[in-house]
Every structure is written in structure tokens, then in C-alpha cells.
């Protein structure tokens, strides 16, 4: 199912802080990524850093698993030369008792015009990126989001997108990304769908989780329905993952 990236609160086109220009082949090799973009890197780090606050573009994540989860099962091996896999939510996917597998990267809405990293040290469990909000417009700005894994082979990372519905007391999964560094070239892959959720707030027999009583709606993880959106990042030896955000043309609100 192909999702549309529609944000009630979304990434602004004003990305002045960290604009750059890049050409990079995508998975098919038919399209080139180019033009102005905002980028941040997930850097595997053995321990904490001095000072959390930074407007730089690096998020430090533990290079190994969190000690509290070190004995739990970890699977992110992909067959053959596959370095990337994305599993989207084809039906509402949620839990009423969420357990963090790794560390949190929180995407926090802000009235500022630019992206900003205000806490870059996730080795203590959590880091935060500010995301510009745009509201009350007939058109909205959007971005295309791409990710790739670099560094030495035989390292891997998983990312779960999670949106928190405080009213229903539920954690909604927006998708799951597996990155497994294989020998050879690593290319950028699209993960736009990680910022949308198939959502339902009306249930058969008023029992949460039994069955949606209405057709699930595809909504942005930055919708007012959700109080928080974050990535649950579980790392196993990965030293660098790059995430790039390219502004889209204006999209009409439906």
C-alpha cells in the first residue's frame, strides 16, 4: 500500500540551517537524489558525551545494545546482499503496554522555522529533534525522507516508528525499518511511510483493540491526535546511519 505523506504538523520548507546539495543513487539506480536537504546522522557511540545540547547534525546512539536488554532476542539479519527492509502498517498496529527495545529519538513539534537538534545524546536513553510546524494553511509543505547505513559490514540496526495516543493509552506503530550493513555500495532508501499511521478511535463493542468499528484513517504522526512521536532505535555495532529530508513541492490539503 502506497501511503501519502500528509502532515497536519509537518516539516517546513524553510530548512536554512543545514541545507546542502547532494547526488546519490537510489535503490533502483533510476533516480538521483539532488538539491537542498536537511540531514542528520545516527552515530554509534560507546558511551555518553559531554553536553547534550547541540544544533549540529549528529545523534549519538549506543554502539551496542542497552544493558537492560542485552539478553533479549535481536534479529536484523537480511538474506543475501539486502541492506534495507521496510515493513509498513497495513492495518492498525498498536499496543497498550509498550516496552522500549533500544533508545528513543523524539521528533518534537516547534513553532520555529527550522529543524534543530536540542539533545543529541541518546546514549542516556533519549535524544530530541525539533520539527517545524505549519498550520492553518490551504497548502502544506512536505518532505521526502531517505535513509542508508554506512560503515563496516556485519553491523545492523532496527528502527520502529511509534506515535503515542495519550487519550486511548495506546502506542501506534507506523512501521519497522531493518538496516543490515553488507559488503558493497549502500544506497539511500525511502521511508516516507514511517511518518504516517493507520489509526482508529472507534471500536466494536467499545472494547479497545477488538476490531475497528470504522474504516481506519491514515494520518500523520504529527497530528494533534498524538502527544509524541519517536523512533525506537536498537543498534548492534552500527557506526553511522544517514537520514536525509528533501522538501517537496506544495501539496494540496484533501
N, C-alpha and C positions, 0 to 999 in steps of 0.2 A: 504494500500500500504506500503510495507516494503522498507524503504529507506536505502541507503548505506551511511555511514559516510565518505565522501571523502573530504579532505581538500586540497585546494591549499595552504592555510596558515592554519596550524593546530597545535594541541597540540603536543609538543615534548615528546619523551620518557624519556628525562632527567628531572625527577621530584624530584631532590635531596633534595630540601628544606623541603618538607613536606611529605616524604614517610612514610608509616606505613603499618601495616598488620592487616586485619580485616576479620572476618567471619560474614556474615549476610544473612539471608534467603531472597530470592526474593519473588515476589507475589505468585508464584505457589508453592514455597517451594521445588522445584526440583533442584535448582541451588544455590550454595553458592558463595557469593562474597568473594574473598580472594586475598591476595597478596599485592604488593606495589601499593599505590594510593596517589592521592593528594586530599585533602578535604578542603572545606570552608563551613562555617555555616552562614545562614541568621538569624540574631538575632533581634527580635522585641525590640525596644528601645524607651522609652517615649520622649527623647529629644536628642540633639546633644551631641557629645563627645569632649573632649579636644584633638585636634590634629587629622588631617585627615590621615597622612602618617603612614603606618604600613605594615610590611611584615608578619603579623600574618594571621590567617585564619578565621577571623570574619568580616562579613559585617553587619553594623548596619542599619536596615531599620525601618521606623516609625512603632510603635506597633499598631497604629490606622491609619485611612485614612488621607491623606493630607487634610489640612483645606480647600484648594481651591476646593476640590472635595467631601467634606463631605456630601453634599446633593444629590449627583448623585447616581444612582442605583448601588447596589453592590449585585451580586449574585454569590455565590460559594458553595451553599449547594448541596451535593450529597446524593442520596437516600440510605436508609439502612445503612449498615456498610462500604460503599465505602469511601475510604480516598483519592483516586487518580483518576484523569481522564486526558487523553491527547487527544487533538484534533489536528491532523496534517493538513497540507495544501495539499489537494488532487487536487487542481487546483490553479494556480497563485492567490494569495490573497494579495492585496496591497491597499494603499490609497494615495491620493495626498494631503491630509490635515490631518496630524497626530496630535492627542491630547493625551498627556501622561495621563494615568489613575492613576498611582502611582508614583514611583520613578524609576530612571534608574540605572541599573548595567551594565556598559560598559565593554565589553571584547576587549581589545586593543592589537593589534599585537606588538611584540617586537623582536629584534634580540638576546635578552638574551636567555639562555638555560633553564631557569626555570620560572615557574609561580611565580607571585608576586602580592600582593595586595598593590597598591600605594595610594589608597584612600578608606578607609573602612567605611566612614560615609555617608550613603545615606540618613540620616535624613534631610540633607540640599538639597536633590533632586537628588544627583548623587554620585555613587561610581565607582571605576575602578579596574579591574583585568588585569594584563599584561599576554598575552598568547604568548608562544614561537612560532616563525615562522620557518618553514623549507621550503626551495625552491631549485629548480634545482637538484632534486634527482630522480633516477629511481624508488625509493620506498619512501613511506611516512609513518610516524608514525601516529597512530590513538588512540583514547581513546573511552571507553565505559563510558557513563555518567548516574549516578543514583541519585535519589532524594527521600527524605522521610520527613514527617512532624512529629514533636515531641511536647511535652508539654501538656498543659491542653486541654481537649476536648472542642468542640464548638468554636474553632478558625479556621480561614481559610485564604488562600492566593491564588491569581491568578498570573500567570507569562505568559506574551506574549513575544515570541522571535521576534525581529524586526531588519531587515537589511536595511540600508539606501543607496539608489541608488541616488547619487547626480547628475548624468548626466541626468536621466529622471525626477528627482524631485519626487521620489516615496519612500514610506516606505513599505517594503515587510514583511509580517508576515510569520514566519517559523513554528508557532504552538502555542497552548494555553494549559497551564497546570493549573488544579484546584487541590488544596490540601485542604482537609477538615478534621481536626482532630476529629476522632471518638474514643469512648472508645475502649480499647483493643490494641493489638500489631500493631505497624506501621512498614512496611517493605519498603525496597528500590525498586523503580520502574525505568525502563529505560526511558531516554528522549533523546536518540541519535538523533532522528529526529528533535529536536529543533535547531540543528546546520546545517540543510540543508534547502534550499529554492527552490521551483518550480518557475523558472524565465523565463521571456520572454522580449525581447527588440525589437521585430518587430511586428507591429500591422496592422490589416486590415484597409485600407483607411487612414493610417498614423494617426489615432486617438487613442491616448493613452487610454487604458482601454476598448476599444470596444471589441476587440477579438484578441487573438494571431494569427499572420499570420504564425507562425512556431510552431512546437511541443515544448512545454515548456521544459526547461532543469533543471535537479536537480543539483544545485551547492552548494558549501559550503558557509556559511555566512561569511567566512574569505577570499573569493575570492576577487581579485582586482576590481571586478565589484562594490563592496560595499565600501563605505567610513567609515561606522561604523556599529557595531553590538551591541545590548544591550537587556537586559531583562527589560520589563516594569512590575514592581513588585507592586501589590496592596495588602495590608495587612489589615486583620481585626482581631486583637487580637493575632495573631500567635507569639510565643516567640522564636521558633527555627525550622529551616528547614535545613537539612544537604544535601550537594551536594558532591558526590564523583566521581572521574575521574580515571579510570583504563586504563593503557597503553595497546594497542592491539599489536599483532604481526605485523610485517611488512606486508603491503598490496600493491599489485602491482597497479601502476597507469594505468588506462584504457584510 
